[in-house]
Amino acid sequence: MQNSALLLPLSFIPDPTPVVPPQAEGLLTVLDWASGIGLVLGVLGVIIVGIGMVIQLRRGEGGESIGKLGWVLAGCIIITGASGIVRAFV
């Protein structure tokens, strides 16, 4: 049995271009601000973890902060890739 969708030429398959409606301008501004604030907080988090590592290294406990650094970096990756992650599921 043949699939009828495979018989259509590629010129008939629609390729929609996403268009943001004018009403969404405010929402896009809020999302841009949230992303920017999240990235600034992520950088601040890396700096704070780095300071904590220096302090703990002086005490001989430097390796305990590596896990915290991993969580901060994972959060930064999620923030920067949020639109791609959502686009993959939608």
N, C-alpha and C positions, 0 to 999 in steps of 0.2 A: 504494500500500500504506500502510495507516495504522499508526501506532505505538500499541501497546496501552497504553503508559505515559501517553500523552496523554489517554486516555479515562477514566482514573481521576479521581474527584473529589479535590480537595485534602485533604479530611478523612481519606482513607485513607493519605496519605503520612506516614510516621512523622517526627517531629521529636525526635530523641534529645537529652537534656540531659546534658552530660558531668558525671560524678560522680567525684570523687577518692576512691579507696579509703582506708580508715583506715591501711593499711600504708604509704602514701606520705607520711605526715606528715613523717618525717625527711628524705626527699628534697626535699620542698617547702621545708623549713627551709634545707637546704644551697643550694638554688637561690636562695632569697631572699638569703642571705648572699653568695653569689657575685655576684649582680646588684648588691647594695649596694657590695661591695668594688670591683667593676669601675667603677661610677660614681664612687666616691671617687678611684680611680686616674686616671680620665679627667679629672676636675677638676684633680687634681694635675698631670697631663700638660699641660693647657692653661696652668696657671700656670707650669710650667717652660719651656714654649715661649715664653710671653710674656716671661719674664725673659731668655731667650736672645735674643729679638728686640730687647729694650732694649739688651743688651750689644752685639749686632751692629750696631744702628743707630748707636751711638756710634763704632763702627769704620768705618761706611760700608757695611756689608754686610747691612742690615736685611731685604731682600727674600728672602733665602735661607731664612728660617724659615717662610715662608708655606706651603710644601709640607709641612713637619712639622706645622703647625697643622691642615692639611687631613686628614692621616692620623689625628691624635688625635681630631678631630671625627668623622671617619668611624667610628672605633672606638667612640666614645660613642653614635653613632646605631645601630650594630649591637647594642651591649649593651642599649640601651633598647628596641629593636625585636625582640629575639631571640625572644620568645614569638610575636609576630605573624609573623615570618619562618618559624618552624617550623610554625605553624598553617597557613600558606599551602601548604606542601609536604606536609602530612600529611592 
